[in-house]
Structures are given as structure tokens and as C-alpha cells.
Amino acid sequence: MDFWDGRRGERPNVRVLVVEDDDEARGVLVTMLQKLFGVFAEGARNGQEALQSLFLVHPHLILCDLQMPRLDGFGFVRKLRGDPKFGRILTIAVTGLAHPVDVAAAREAGFDGHVVKPLTATTLARLLDRAWDMRDAGDMPEDAA
């Protein structure tokens, strides 16, 4: 079922964590998620900040840049996957790195998917659908649902 097909009103409880070191890019993505889709979205500037935000946001979907200071996306997702409470959250690498080697490295680190910036509304809708379906199927930890 497509996000645009009328389930929109049922999804305000979907929570998204946007991990991006560029303030403008992070702000645009958070605003798109809030205004276009009506979901809760919060931003973090790097992987370290994102790890701390997990306990406040309890996201269903994490959109994470790869190249960031302090703790990059690779390090973040490795730590995330090692945490039984948050390790099953749908986590997508959102990056300008589009070479097949980069895609493979993101998968190897533990990302569930890889999309190239900038994200479109259609891509966001698909990712929100996927997170919603995982939530409905019980594929997320209790605290994230």
C-alpha cells in the first residue's frame, strides 16, 4: 500500500531521526518529513549525537549521512546494530556517495538501504511506507513501536 493512498492520517506516530552534519540539509529534510508527511522528525548533527537521541526519539526510521565529524555514519550504524534495544530500526544511508563500492560499504556496515542525495518526496514516501510496514509487522523493538 502506498503512503499517499489515505493512510497518511494513521501515521503521525511514525518517528524519524535525521542524522546529517549540514545544518541546512538536515533542516530541509526534517521540515519535509513534518510538513509533507505529518510525521515526527528530529535531527542530529553526527553519529554521537544520534546515539544520544535514540532514547528521546525512539525512531522507526533513521536517515543517516555517511561522512560526518565525531562519529560518522559507518561507526554510528555499527554501534546501533550492536544495541539489542535499537538494533532493528530501519536505517538508510543518505549520501552523495553513489559508487557501487560505497553502496557495498554501507550495506556491510549494517545499513538497510542506500539512497543518493537529494531525497525526493517519492523516495521519502517509500521509506516511510517501509518503516510503517515493519512497525505493523512487529519487526521493531517494543520501545520503537
Backbone hydrogen bonds, N-H to C=O, Kabsch-Sander energy under -0.5 kcal/mol:
donor,donor_aa,acceptor,acceptor_aa,energy
5,D,2,D,-2.0
6,G,3,F,-0.5
9,G,6,G,-0.6
10,E,7,R,-2.2
11,R,8,R,-1.7
14,V,11,R,-2.2
16,V,40,F,-2.6
17,L,61,L,-2.4
18,V,16,V,-0.5
18,V,42,E,-3.0
19,V,17,L,-0.6
19,V,63,L,-3.3
20,E,18,V,-0.7
20,E,44,A,-2.5
23,D,21,D,-0.7
26,R,22,D,-2.7
27,G,23,D,-2.4
28,V,24,E,-2.6
29,L,25,A,-2.2
30,V,26,R,-2.5
31,T,27,G,-2.4
32,M,28,V,-2.6
33,L,29,L,-2.3
34,Q,30,V,-2.1
35,K,31,T,-3.3
36,L,32,M,-2.3
37,F,32,M,-0.8
37,F,33,L,-0.8
38,G,34,Q,-0.9
39,V,33,L,-1.7
40,F,12,P,-0.5
40,F,14,V,-1.8
42,E,16,V,-2.3
44,A,18,V,-2.6
47,G,71,L,-2.6
50,A,46,N,-2.3
51,L,47,G,-2.3
52,Q,48,Q,-1.5
53,S,49,E,-1.9
54,L,50,A,-1.4
55,F,52,Q,-0.6
56,L,53,S,-1.1
57,V,53,S,-3.0
58,H,54,L,-2.2
60,H,15,R,-3.2
61,L,15,R,-1.6
62,I,90,L,-2.6
63,L,17,L,-2.5
64,C,62,I,-0.6
64,C,92,I,-3.0
65,D,19,V,-3.0
68,M,66,L,-0.8
71,L,69,P,-2.4
73,G,66,L,-1.9
74,F,66,L,-0.6
76,F,72,D,-2.4
77,V,73,G,-2.5
78,R,74,F,-1.8
79,K,75,G,-2.1
80,L,76,F,-2.7
81,R,77,V,-2.6
82,G,78,R,-1.0
83,D,80,L,-1.6
86,F,83,D,-0.6
87,G,83,D,-2.6
89,I,86,F,-1.7
90,L,60,H,-1.0
92,I,62,I,-3.0
93,A,113,G,-2.6
94,V,64,C,-2.8
95,T,93,A,-0.6
95,T,115,V,-2.2
98,A,96,G,-0.8
102,D,99,H,-1.0
103,V,99,H,-1.9
104,A,100,P,-2.5
105,A,101,V,-2.2
106,A,102,D,-2.2
107,R,103,V,-2.1
108,E,104,A,-2.7
109,A,105,A,-2.0
110,G,106,A,-1.1
110,G,107,R,-0.6
111,F,106,A,-2.4
112,D,91,T,-3.0
113,G,91,T,-0.9
115,V,93,A,-3.0
117,K,95,T,-2.2
124,L,120,T,-2.4
125,A,121,A,-2.5
126,R,122,T,-2.1
127,L,123,T,-2.3
128,L,124,L,-2.7
129,D,125,A,-2.4
130,R,126,R,-2.3
131,A,127,L,-2.4
132,W,128,L,-2.7
133,D,129,D,-2.9
134,M,130,R,-2.2
135,R,131,A,-2.2
136,D,132,W,-2.8
137,A,133,D,-2.1
138,G,135,R,-1.2
139,D,134,M,-2.7
144,A,141,P,-1.2
145,A,141,P,-0.9
145,A,142,E,-1.1
